[in-house]
Amino acid sequence: MKTIAWFSGGVSSFISIFLLKDQIDEIYFIDVKEQHPDTYRFLKDCEKAIGRKFTIIKNEKTHSAVEVIRKRRYINGPSGAPCTSELKRKVRQRWEQTQDDLLRYVWGYDSEEKHRAERLLQTTPEHEHVFPLIDAMLTKDEVHGLLERLGIKRPLMLSWAFVIITVSVVLKAVWAIGI
């Protein structure tokens, strides 16, 4: 069995990786064109903290959220956001098809996100899943405290700048699809 971690670019996913770093075989980051530039600084800081490189993968046809929204002509719907499906979930699923090993995934859901973990267990029973933050009963605030103790600066996307950038991307998408 191969243990895989999917680094989201956020604090919780990194701390889950940090807690299980000696058990993880490979760490992946799925890149999206509109990623905040500071995400890459944070990624490098995280790599340095655990002494390992993360493998960056992306959708080969497009890795742009704006392009996906323009093509699909909506931002979010009953089955979720097309960006998440096209740029994250399907990229992971294509990668899974190249694997011969049984897979064990490490996820960064904190103790306040048990509902997300339960949904993941129901929708992907073909893989084993571990949730180190839930198992340790760590809240988001505690996870951020651990990052601070490690001396790693939080990614800017977690500040008000992220809200402004997100609004900017959504406005570009709305303009692109002509709403």
Secondary structure, 3 states (H helix, E strand, C coil): CEEEEEECCCHHHHHHHHHCCCCCCEEEEECCCCCCHHHHHHHHHHHHHHCCCCEEECCCCCCCHHHHHHHHCCCCECCECHHHHHHHHHHHHHHHHCCCCCEEEECCCCHHHHHHHHHHHHHCCCCEEECHHHHCCCCHHHHHHHHHHCCCCCCHHHCHHHHHHHHHHHHHHHHHHCC
